[in-house]
Amino acid sequence: MSENRTSGIRRAGRVAVFGAAASVAVGLLSTGAANADAFVPLPDGQKASPAGVTISRVGEHAVISPSLAANGAGRTAWVSGKVFADVTNTPEGEVGPWNGATNAPGTNNSSTHGASRLTTGYIVGCQVSIADDAIGAKVGASVDTSGFGLSGGLSLNLGPGQVKFVAIQGKDILKNGTYAVEYQDTPIEVNGCAGYAQARAYTVVEIIGDHYSKTTLYGQPFSIG
């Protein structure tokens, strides 16, 4: 699979999305992480499902920066990684009206819009341990479907016990093939959390059709300070 990438400002967070037939590059403009105080390497992961989907995540890491206000309630995680979805059994879809996520706890941005879909992002929590048994988000989780705009990253206001699912980027899957999302130095700013904060990557592949399936790969939780 060939890759065509659009170069952006080096300090900007950027996302490259490319599929079986074409490549799409999306630049995210943001300030750099020059004052970062912690580099967090994260392990690769893979999950295969009987539905003909294999998800892999490689090269994930985060750089944690304290808030410029130095008040202990704000910090930024600059996240990077690359996700592949190998899909061998999907109907050829046609993108229709976007119905959005159900916003139910733990839905991970599930949606129905006429095509199979790859979505990747992060779960972010304040004073919540985002372990496997906590992903159901019993403590007021919500799903942010806005993703990241061209003007910068995403700023989250999180109080104690709150969890949010934040979509970084996605790709429609219109036929069988290998699809990928790459993001680098993408900023997730957390505000209002005076206690400890955690984040965890997630990737969801939804396959439409008579045998609907949803395969989810989670990353390792890490502290945002």
C-alpha contacts under 8 A as a table, 3 or more apart, distances in Angstrom:
res1	aa1	res2	aa2	distance
1	M	20	A	6.80
2	S	23	S	7.89
3	E	18	F	6.99
3	E	22	A	7.98
3	E	23	S	6.01
4	N	23	S	5.71
4	N	24	V	7.34
4	N	25	A	7.64
5	R	16	A	6.95
5	R	23	S	7.45
5	R	24	V	7.29
5	R	25	A	5.64
6	T	25	A	5.68
6	T	26	V	7.67
6	T	27	G	7.92
8	G	12	A	7.04
8	G	14	R	7.44
8	G	27	G	6.18
9	I	12	A	5.28
9	I	29	L	7.60
10	R	13	G	7.95
11	R	30	S	7.14
11	R	31	T	6.38
11	R	32	G	4.63
11	R	33	A	7.48
11	R	185	D	7.74
12	A	27	G	7.41
12	A	28	L	5.86
12	A	29	L	4.59
12	A	30	S	4.81
12	A	31	T	6.23
12	A	32	G	6.30
12	A	185	D	7.01
12	A	186	T	7.71
13	G	27	G	6.80
13	G	28	L	4.71
13	G	29	L	5.79
13	G	30	S	5.93
13	G	32	G	7.93
13	G	152	G	7.56
13	G	153	G	7.43
13	G	183	Y	7.41
13	G	184	Q	5.63
13	G	185	D	4.53
13	G	186	T	4.21
13	G	187	P	6.62
14	R	26	V	6.23
14	R	27	G	4.34
14	R	28	L	4.44
14	R	29	L	7.20
14	R	183	Y	5.66
14	R	184	Q	5.44
14	R	185	D	6.79
14	R	186	T	6.25
15	V	25	A	6.45
15	V	26	V	5.10
15	V	27	G	5.84
15	V	28	L	6.73
15	V	169	Q	7.51
15	V	181	V	7.23
15	V	182	E	5.55
15	V	183	Y	4.09
15	V	184	Q	6.37
15	V	186	T	7.68
16	A	23	S	7.89
16	A	24	V	6.22
16	A	25	A	4.27
16	A	26	V	5.49
16	A	27	G	7.64
16	A	181	V	5.90
16	A	182	E	4.90
16	A	183	Y	6.10
17	V	23	S	6.21
17	V	24	V	5.06
17	V	25	A	5.68
17	V	26	V	7.21
17	V	169	Q	7.84
17	V	170	G	7.52
17	V	171	K	6.98
17	V	180	A	6.04
17	V	181	V	4.51
17	V	182	E	6.14
18	F	22	A	5.93
18	F	23	S	3.74
18	F	24	V	5.18
18	F	25	A	7.42
18	F	171	K	7.82
18	F	179	Y	6.27
18	F	180	A	5.59
18	F	181	V	6.48
19	G	22	A	5.36
19	G	23	S	5.79
19	G	24	V	7.99
19	G	171	K	7.48
19	G	173	I	7.99
19	G	177	G	7.76
19	G	178	T	6.49
19	G	179	Y	4.34
19	G	180	A	6.16
20	A	177	G	5.42
20	A	178	T	5.55
20	A	179	Y	5.88
26	V	150	L	7.73
27	G	150	L	6.36
28	L	148	F	7.46
28	L	149	G	6.87
28	L	150	L	4.99
28	L	151	S	6.46
28	L	152	G	5.40
28	L	153	G	6.86
28	L	186	T	7.27
29	L	150	L	6.19
29	L	151	S	5.46
29	L	152	G	4.71
29	L	153	G	7.47
30	S	151	S	7.26
30	S	152	G	4.85
30	S	153	G	6.54
30	S	187	P	7.46
32	G	185	D	7.92
33	A	36	A	5.30
33	A	63	V	7.48
33	A	65	S	7.04
33	A	78	W	7.17
33	A	185	D	7.81
35	N	65	S	6.61
36	A	39	F	7.74
36	A	63	V	6.23
36	A	64	I	5.72
36	A	65	S	4.39
36	A	66	P	7.32
37	D	63	V	7.45
37	D	64	I	6.16
37	D	65	S	5.72
37	D	66	P	7.45
38	A	63	V	5.61
38	A	64	I	5.19
38	A	65	S	7.10
39	F	61	H	7.44
39	F	62	A	6.02
39	F	63	V	4.56
39	F	64	I	6.55
40	V	61	H	5.58
40	V	62	A	5.03
40	V	63	V	6.03
40	V	64	I	7.71
40	V	222	F	7.79
41	P	60	E	6.77
41	P	61	H	4.55
41	P	62	A	6.61
42	L	59	G	7.54
42	L	60	E	5.41
42	L	61	H	5.15
42	L	62	A	7.73
42	L	219	G	7.93
42	L	220	Q	6.72
43	P	58	V	7.50
43	P	59	G	7.62
43	P	60	E	6.87
43	P	219	G	7.73
43	P	220	Q	7.12
44	D	56	S	7.54
44	D	57	R	5.46
44	D	58	V	4.70
44	D	59	G	6.59
44	D	60	E	6.91
44	D	219	G	7.93
45	G	56	S	5.72
45	G	57	R	5.22
45	G	58	V	6.84
45	G	217	L	7.61
45	G	218	Y	7.99
45	G	219	G	6.90
46	Q	54	T	7.15
46	Q	55	I	5.51
46	Q	56	S	4.28
46	Q	57	R	6.34
46	Q	217	L	6.89
47	K	54	T	5.67
47	K	55	I	5.28
47	K	56	S	6.60
47	K	215	T	7.99
47	K	216	T	7.65
47	K	217	L	5.98
48	A	52	G	7.55
48	A	53	V	5.77
48	A	54	T	4.17
48	A	55	I	6.35
48	A	215	T	7.91
49	S	52	G	6.03
49	S	53	V	5.45
49	S	54	T	6.39
49	S	215	T	6.57
50	P	53	V	7.21
51	A	89	N	6.88
51	A	213	S	6.64
52	G	86	D	7.98
52	G	87	V	5.89
52	G	88	T	5.11
52	G	89	N	5.27
53	V	85	A	6.79
53	V	86	D	5.71
53	V	87	V	4.77
53	V	88	T	6.53
53	V	89	N	7.52
53	V	205	V	7.61
53	V	215	T	7.20
54	T	85	A	5.69
54	T	86	D	5.12
54	T	87	V	6.73
55	I	83	V	7.17
55	I	84	F	5.67
55	I	85	A	4.55
55	I	86	D	6.48
55	I	203	T	7.75
55	I	205	V	7.93
55	I	216	T	7.94
55	I	217	L	6.68
56	S	83	V	5.64
56	S	84	F	5.12
56	S	85	A	6.53
56	S	217	L	7.83
57	R	60	E	7.16
57	R	81	G	7.07
57	R	82	K	5.70
57	R	83	V	4.43
57	R	84	F	6.43
58	V	81	G	6.14
58	V	82	K	5.39
58	V	83	V	6.48
59	G	80	S	7.39
59	G	81	G	5.06
59	G	82	K	6.22
60	E	79	V	7.42
60	E	80	S	5.41
60	E	81	G	3.95
60	E	82	K	6.79
61	H	79	V	5.99
61	H	80	S	5.45
61	H	81	G	6.50
62	A	77	A	6.13
62	A	78	W	5.37
62	A	79	V	4.42
62	A	80	S	6.27
62	A	185	D	7.94
63	V	77	A	5.65
63	V	78	W	4.99
63	V	79	V	6.59
64	I	75	R	7.25
64	I	76	T	5.82
64	I	77	A	4.64
64	I	78	W	6.37
64	I	224	I	6.17
64	I	225	G	7.70
65	S	75	R	5.76
65	S	76	T	5.11
65	S	77	A	6.38
65	S	78	W	7.86
66	P	70	A	6.84
66	P	72	G	7.78
66	P	74	G	6.79
66	P	75	R	4.53
66	P	76	T	6.41
67	S	70	A	5.23
67	S	71	N	7.12
67	S	72	G	7.19
67	S	73	A	7.66
67	S	74	G	4.94
67	S	75	R	4.58
67	S	76	T	6.95
69	A	74	G	7.73
70	A	73	A	7.97
70	A	74	G	7.70
71	N	74	G	6.94
72	G	75	R	7.71
72	G	193	C	7.88
72	G	194	A	5.87
73	A	190	V	7.93
73	A	191	N	5.84
73	A	192	G	4.99
73	A	193	C	4.70
73	A	194	A	4.19
73	A	195	G	7.27
74	G	189	E	7.29
74	G	190	V	5.41
74	G	191	N	4.32
74	G	192	G	6.14
74	G	193	C	6.46
74	G	194	A	7.55
75	R	189	E	5.90
75	R	190	V	5.44
75	R	191	N	6.79
75	R	224	I	7.08
75	R	225	G	7.44
76	T	187	P	6.38
76	T	188	I	5.54
76	T	189	E	4.24
76	T	190	V	6.03
76	T	224	I	7.39
77	A	186	T	7.98
77	A	187	P	5.71
77	A	188	I	5.22
77	A	189	E	6.44
77	A	224	I	6.44
78	W	184	Q	7.92
78	W	185	D	4.80
78	W	186	T	5.15
78	W	187	P	4.41
78	W	188	I	6.35
79	V	183	Y	7.57
79	V	184	Q	6.39
79	V	185	D	5.19
79	V	186	T	5.16
79	V	187	P	6.39
79	V	188	I	7.59
80	S	182	E	7.68
80	S	183	Y	5.27
80	S	184	Q	4.18
80	S	185	D	5.37
80	S	186	T	6.48
81	G	182	E	5.97
81	G	183	Y	5.63
81	G	184	Q	6.46
82	K	180	A	7.16
82	K	181	V	5.80
82	K	182	E	4.32
82	K	183	Y	6.43
83	V	120	T	7.86
83	V	180	A	5.40
83	V	181	V	5.24
83	V	182	E	6.37
83	V	203	T	7.78
84	F	178	T	6.85
84	F	179	Y	5.70
84	F	180	A	4.37
84	F	181	V	6.72
85	A	118	L	7.38
85	A	178	T	5.61
85	A	179	Y	5.17
85	A	180	A	6.18
85	A	205	V	7.51
86	D	176	N	7.96
86	D	177	G	6.02
86	D	178	T	4.40
86	D	179	Y	6.50
87	V	90	T	6.99
87	V	176	N	5.27
87	V	177	G	5.38
87	V	178	T	6.12
87	V	179	Y	7.95
88	T	176	N	5.10
88	T	177	G	6.49
89	N	176	N	6.25
90	T	116	S	7.28
90	T	174	L	7.89
90	T	175	K	6.20
90	T	176	N	5.99
90	T	207	I	6.10
90	T	208	I	6.95
90	T	209	G	7.52
91	P	174	L	7.52
91	P	175	K	6.51
91	P	208	I	6.96
91	P	209	G	6.38
92	E	115	A	7.60
92	E	174	L	5.08
92	E	175	K	4.85
92	E	176	N	7.89
93	G	114	G	6.01
93	G	115	A	4.42
93	G	116	S	6.71
93	G	173	I	7.47
93	G	174	L	4.91
93	G	175	K	7.05
93	G	208	I	7.78
94	E	114	G	5.54
94	E	115	A	5.51
94	E	174	L	6.82
95	V	113	H	5.94
95	V	114	G	4.85
95	V	115	A	5.29
95	V	172	D	7.89
96	G	113	H	5.18
96	G	114	G	5.16
96	G	115	A	7.69
97	P	113	H	5.52
97	P	114	G	7.55
98	W	111	S	7.76
98	W	112	T	6.87
98	W	113	H	4.78
99	N	111	S	6.50
99	N	112	T	6.00
99	N	113	H	6.05
100	G	109	N	7.71
100	G	110	S	7.62
100	G	111	S	5.25
100	G	112	T	7.00
100	G	113	H	7.83
100	G	145	T	7.58
101	A	107	T	7.52
101	A	109	N	5.06
101	A	110	S	5.15
101	A	111	S	4.79
101	A	112	T	7.90
101	A	143	V	7.57
101	A	145	T	7.26
102	T	107	T	7.04
102	T	109	N	7.48
102	T	110	S	6.81
102	T	111	S	7.09
103	N	107	T	6.65
103	N	109	N	7.31
103	N	142	S	6.08
103	N	143	V	5.42
104	A	107	T	5.65
104	A	142	S	7.19
104	A	143	V	7.75
105	P	136	G	5.87
105	P	137	A	5.50
105	P	138	K	7.28
105	P	140	G	7.56
105	P	141	A	5.53
105	P	142	S	6.27
105	P	143	V	7.67
106	G	135	I	5.96
106	G	136	G	4.64
106	G	137	A	5.96
106	G	141	A	7.52
107	T	110	S	5.48
107	T	143	V	7.75
108	N	143	V	6.94
108	N	165	F	6.33
108	N	202	Y	7.84
108	N	204	V	7.14
109	N	119	T	7.69
109	N	143	V	6.37
109	N	144	D	7.86
109	N	145	T	6.73
109	N	165	F	7.48
109	N	167	A	7.32
110	S	206	E	7.54
112	T	115	A	7.44
114	G	208	I	7.35
115	A	172	D	6.38
115	A	173	I	6.35
115	A	174	L	6.17
115	A	207	I	7.62
115	A	208	I	6.29
116	S	172	D	6.02
116	S	173	I	4.88
116	S	174	L	6.52
116	S	205	V	7.36
116	S	206	E	5.36
116	S	207	I	4.58
116	S	208	I	5.26
117	R	170	G	7.10
117	R	171	K	5.89
117	R	172	D	4.58
117	R	173	I	5.20
117	R	204	V	7.89
117	R	205	V	5.62
117	R	206	E	5.24
117	R	207	I	6.81
118	L	170	G	5.26
118	L	171	K	5.10
118	L	172	D	6.30
118	L	173	I	6.91
118	L	179	Y	7.92
118	L	203	T	7.28
118	L	204	V	5.83
118	L	205	V	4.57
118	L	206	E	6.69
119	T	167	A	6.92
119	T	168	I	7.72
119	T	169	Q	6.04
119	T	170	G	4.17
119	T	171	K	6.58
119	T	203	T	5.70
119	T	204	V	5.25
119	T	205	V	6.49
120	T	167	A	5.89
120	T	168	I	5.88
120	T	169	Q	5.83
120	T	170	G	6.16
120	T	181	V	7.75
120	T	201	A	7.54
120	T	202	Y	5.78
120	T	203	T	4.22
120	T	204	V	6.32
121	G	165	F	7.26
121	G	166	V	5.45
121	G	167	A	4.20
121	G	168	I	4.60
121	G	169	Q	6.90
121	G	201	A	5.82
121	G	202	Y	5.52
121	G	203	T	6.46
122	Y	165	F	5.91
122	Y	166	V	5.24
122	Y	167	A	6.57
122	Y	168	I	7.47
122	Y	199	A	6.40
122	Y	200	R	5.37
122	Y	201	A	4.31
122	Y	202	Y	5.60
123	I	130	I	7.87
123	I	163	V	6.93
123	I	164	K	5.69
123	I	165	F	4.47
123	I	166	V	6.12
123	I	199	A	5.40
123	I	200	R	5.11
123	I	201	A	6.23
123	I	202	Y	7.01
124	V	163	V	5.59
124	V	164	K	5.34
124	V	165	F	6.47
124	V	166	V	7.48
124	V	197	A	7.35
124	V	198	Q	5.83
124	V	199	A	4.34
124	V	200	R	6.63
125	G	128	V	5.50
125	G	129	S	7.47
125	G	130	I	7.03
125	G	158	L	7.27
125	G	161	G	7.06
125	G	162	Q	5.66
125	G	163	V	4.19
125	G	164	K	6.42
125	G	197	A	5.65
125	G	198	Q	5.35
125	G	199	A	6.32
126	C	158	L	6.10
126	C	159	G	6.22
126	C	160	P	5.21
126	C	161	G	5.60
126	C	162	Q	5.64
126	C	163	V	6.63
126	C	193	C	5.90
126	C	195	G	6.73
126	C	196	Y	6.12
126	C	197	A	4.45
126	C	198	Q	6.57
127	Q	160	P	5.44
127	Q	161	G	5.50
127	Q	162	Q	7.68
127	Q	193	C	7.89
127	Q	195	G	5.73
127	Q	196	Y	5.19
127	Q	197	A	5.66
127	Q	198	Q	7.64
128	V	160	P	7.71
128	V	161	G	5.63
128	V	162	Q	7.33
128	V	163	V	7.53
128	V	196	Y	7.98
128	V	197	A	7.11
128	V	198	Q	7.12
129	S	134	A	7.11
129	S	198	Q	6.81
130	I	133	D	7.85
130	I	134	A	5.49
130	I	135	I	6.26
130	I	198	Q	6.82
130	I	199	A	7.23
130	I	200	R	7.15
130	I	221	P	6.45
131	A	134	A	5.18
131	A	135	I	6.58
131	A	221	P	7.22
132	D	135	I	5.66
133	D	136	G	6.88
134	A	137	A	5.55
134	A	138	K	7.08
137	A	140	G	6.44
137	A	141	A	5.15
137	A	163	V	6.78
138	K	141	A	6.97
139	V	161	G	5.81
139	V	162	Q	6.07
139	V	163	V	7.08
140	G	161	G	7.30
140	G	162	Q	5.61
140	G	163	V	6.50
141	A	162	Q	5.94
141	A	163	V	4.42
141	A	164	K	5.35
141	A	165	F	7.54
142	S	163	V	6.52
142	S	164	K	4.92
142	S	165	F	6.33
143	V	164	K	5.59
143	V	165	F	4.64
143	V	166	V	6.42
144	D	147	G	7.05
144	D	164	K	6.70
144	D	165	F	5.81
144	D	166	V	5.06
144	D	167	A	6.65
145	T	166	V	6.70
145	T	167	A	5.95
146	S	149	G	7.96
146	S	166	V	7.89
146	S	167	A	7.06
147	G	154	L	7.54
147	G	166	V	6.48
147	G	167	A	4.70
147	G	168	I	4.85
147	G	169	Q	6.29
148	F	152	G	6.77
148	F	153	G	5.47
148	F	154	L	6.03
148	F	167	A	7.65
148	F	168	I	5.83
148	F	169	Q	7.38
149	G	152	G	5.87
149	G	153	G	6.79
152	G	187	P	7.84
153	G	186	T	6.36
153	G	187	P	5.01
153	G	188	I	6.08
153	G	189	E	7.60
154	L	187	P	6.68
154	L	188	I	5.31
154	L	189	E	6.16
155	S	188	I	6.14
155	S	189	E	4.57
155	S	190	V	5.99
155	S	191	N	7.19
156	L	188	I	7.48
156	L	189	E	6.00
156	L	190	V	4.92
156	L	191	N	5.95
157	N	190	V	6.09
157	N	191	N	4.81
157	N	192	G	5.57
157	N	193	C	7.52
158	L	162	Q	5.91
158	L	163	V	7.44
158	L	190	V	6.80
158	L	191	N	6.25
158	L	192	G	5.62
158	L	193	C	5.60
159	G	162	Q	5.64
159	G	192	G	6.04
159	G	193	C	5.43
160	P	193	C	6.50
160	P	194	A	7.88
160	P	195	G	7.19
167	A	170	G	7.86
169	Q	181	V	7.34
170	G	181	V	7.16
171	K	179	Y	7.55
171	K	180	A	7.91
171	K	181	V	7.70
173	I	176	N	7.46
173	I	179	Y	7.66
183	Y	186	T	6.47
190	V	193	C	7.04
193	C	196	Y	7.19
193	C	197	A	7.08
196	Y	223	S	7.47
196	Y	224	I	7.25
196	Y	225	G	5.59
197	A	223	S	5.99
197	A	224	I	5.26
197	A	225	G	5.89
198	Q	221	P	6.60
198	Q	222	F	5.60
198	Q	223	S	4.51
198	Q	224	I	5.38
198	Q	225	G	7.59
199	A	221	P	5.65
199	A	222	F	5.61
199	A	223	S	6.51
199	A	224	I	6.85
200	R	218	Y	7.06
200	R	219	G	5.63
200	R	220	Q	5.93
200	R	221	P	4.47
200	R	222	F	6.42
201	A	218	Y	5.66
201	A	219	G	4.69
201	A	220	Q	7.11
201	A	221	P	7.53
202	Y	216	T	6.87
202	Y	217	L	5.68
202	Y	218	Y	4.44
202	Y	219	G	6.09
203	T	216	T	5.57
203	T	217	L	5.20
203	T	218	Y	6.52
204	V	214	K	6.74
204	V	215	T	5.68
204	V	216	T	4.49
204	V	217	L	6.60
205	V	214	K	5.67
205	V	215	T	5.26
205	V	216	T	6.54
206	E	212	Y	7.43
206	E	213	S	5.79
206	E	214	K	4.44
206	E	215	T	6.55
207	I	211	H	7.95
207	I	212	Y	5.49
207	I	213	S	5.21
207	I	214	K	6.37
208	I	211	H	7.10
208	I	212	Y	4.95
208	I	213	S	7.03
209	G	212	Y	5.38
